[in-house]
Amino acid sequence: MNMIRFNQPALSVMDQIFNNTMCESNGCSSATNIYETDQAFIIELNAPGYSKEDFKINLEQQTLKISAESKEEETPDEKFLRREFTVKNMSRSFVLPKSVDIENISADYQNGILKVTLPRKEESLVKKEIAIN
């Protein structure tokens, strides 16, 4: 038997910022893409089967919480021979960097993808000469 060494790659800056993700309650896991542009960070959640009214997006301190509660109706007459997908409740949390402009966060839901845009703040560079006494 050969042993194969697994080296976990170093976390990129994006992974360090957003790796505090959690999936709560029912142990669900919604596939997520996180990427950045010059103007914003973008979070995309794969969430087919929901309507936009099912989602709640809240911000508390620097934590963005995205949750969805399905109102899937099941009839007692349904007798599945095979059931591989269901729409259940889900919840994800992301700790945001301080460079996010929290006043202008926006979200859009199309074709089963929830896209949350986190615009970057203009960073003000403080320059000051300090006098020596």
C-alpha positions as CSV (number, residue, x, y, z in Angstrom):
1,M,0.0,0.0,0.0
2,N,1.4,3.4,-1.0
3,M,0.8,6.4,1.3
4,I,0.0,9.6,-0.5
5,R,0.8,12.8,1.3
6,F,-1.9,15.4,1.1
7,N,-0.8,18.9,1.4
8,Q,-3.6,21.3,2.0
9,P,-3.0,24.4,-0.1
10,A,-2.5,27.7,1.7
11,L,-5.6,29.8,2.0
12,S,-6.0,32.7,-0.4
13,V,-7.0,36.1,0.9
14,M,-10.6,35.4,-0.3
15,D,-10.7,32.1,1.6
16,Q,-9.4,33.8,4.7
17,I,-12.1,36.4,4.5
18,F,-15.0,34.2,3.7
19,N,-14.0,30.8,5.2
20,N,-16.1,31.3,8.3
21,T,-19.1,29.9,6.5
22,M,-21.5,27.8,8.4
23,C,-24.5,25.8,7.4
24,E,-26.9,25.7,10.4
25,S,-29.9,23.7,11.6
26,N,-30.7,20.8,9.2
27,G,-27.1,20.1,8.2
28,C,-27.8,21.3,4.7
29,S,-25.1,22.6,2.4
30,S,-25.8,24.9,-0.5
31,A,-23.0,25.0,-3.1
32,T,-21.5,28.5,-3.0
33,N,-19.3,30.5,-5.3
34,I,-17.5,33.6,-3.9
35,Y,-15.5,35.8,-6.2
36,E,-14.3,39.4,-6.4
37,T,-14.2,42.2,-8.9
38,D,-12.6,45.5,-8.7
39,Q,-15.8,47.0,-7.3
40,A,-17.4,44.2,-5.2
41,F,-17.3,40.7,-3.7
42,I,-20.0,38.4,-5.1
43,I,-21.6,35.5,-3.3
44,E,-23.6,33.1,-5.4
45,L,-25.7,30.3,-3.7
46,N,-27.1,27.4,-5.7
47,A,-30.7,27.4,-4.4
48,P,-33.0,25.8,-7.0
49,G,-36.7,25.3,-6.0
50,Y,-37.1,28.4,-3.9
51,S,-38.9,31.6,-4.7
52,K,-37.4,35.0,-3.9
53,E,-40.0,35.4,-1.1
54,D,-38.5,32.3,0.6
55,F,-35.2,34.1,1.3
56,K,-34.2,36.2,4.3
57,I,-30.9,38.1,4.2
58,N,-29.8,39.8,7.4
59,L,-26.7,41.6,8.5
60,E,-25.6,41.6,12.2
61,Q,-22.3,43.2,13.0
62,Q,-20.0,41.9,10.2
63,T,-21.9,38.6,9.7
64,L,-24.2,38.2,6.7
65,K,-26.8,35.5,7.3
66,I,-28.7,34.0,4.3
67,S,-31.6,31.7,5.0
68,A,-34.5,30.2,3.0
69,E,-37.5,28.4,4.3
70,S,-39.4,26.2,1.8
71,K,-43.1,26.1,1.7
72,E,-43.1,22.8,-0.2
73,E,-46.5,21.2,-0.1
74,E,-46.7,17.4,0.1
75,T,-49.8,15.6,-0.6
76,P,-50.5,12.4,1.3
77,D,-51.2,10.6,-1.9
78,E,-47.7,10.9,-3.2
79,K,-45.9,7.6,-3.2
80,F,-42.4,8.2,-4.4
81,L,-40.6,5.3,-6.0
82,R,-37.4,7.3,-5.9
83,R,-36.8,10.8,-4.4
84,E,-33.4,12.3,-4.9
85,F,-34.1,16.0,-4.4
86,T,-36.2,18.0,-2.0
87,V,-36.3,21.7,-1.1
88,K,-35.6,22.1,2.6
89,N,-34.7,25.0,4.8
90,M,-31.2,26.2,4.6
91,S,-29.0,28.8,6.3
92,R,-25.5,30.1,5.6
93,S,-23.5,32.7,7.4
94,F,-20.5,34.7,6.1
95,V,-18.2,37.0,8.1
96,L,-17.6,40.0,5.9
97,P,-14.4,42.0,5.6
98,K,-14.5,45.6,6.9
99,S,-14.0,46.8,3.3
100,V,-17.6,46.0,2.4
101,D,-20.0,48.9,2.0
102,I,-22.8,47.4,4.1
103,E,-25.2,50.2,3.1
104,N,-25.3,49.2,-0.5
105,I,-25.5,45.3,-0.4
106,S,-27.9,44.0,-3.0
107,A,-29.3,40.6,-3.9
108,D,-30.9,39.1,-7.0
109,Y,-32.5,35.6,-7.5
110,Q,-32.7,34.2,-11.0
111,N,-32.7,30.6,-12.4
112,G,-32.1,29.0,-9.0
113,I,-29.0,31.2,-8.1
114,L,-29.1,33.7,-5.3
115,K,-26.5,36.4,-6.1
116,V,-25.5,38.8,-3.3
117,T,-23.3,41.7,-4.3
118,L,-21.2,43.2,-1.6
119,P,-19.7,46.5,-2.9
120,R,-16.3,47.6,-1.7
121,K,-15.9,50.8,0.3
122,E,-13.7,53.6,-0.9
123,E,-10.8,53.2,1.5
124,S,-9.7,56.6,2.7
125,L,-5.9,56.7,3.2
126,V,-5.0,58.7,6.2
127,K,-1.8,60.7,5.8
128,K,-0.5,62.9,8.5
129,E,2.8,64.2,9.5
130,I,3.5,63.8,13.2
131,A,5.5,66.6,14.8
132,I,8.3,65.5,17.3
133,N,8.2,67.4,20.6
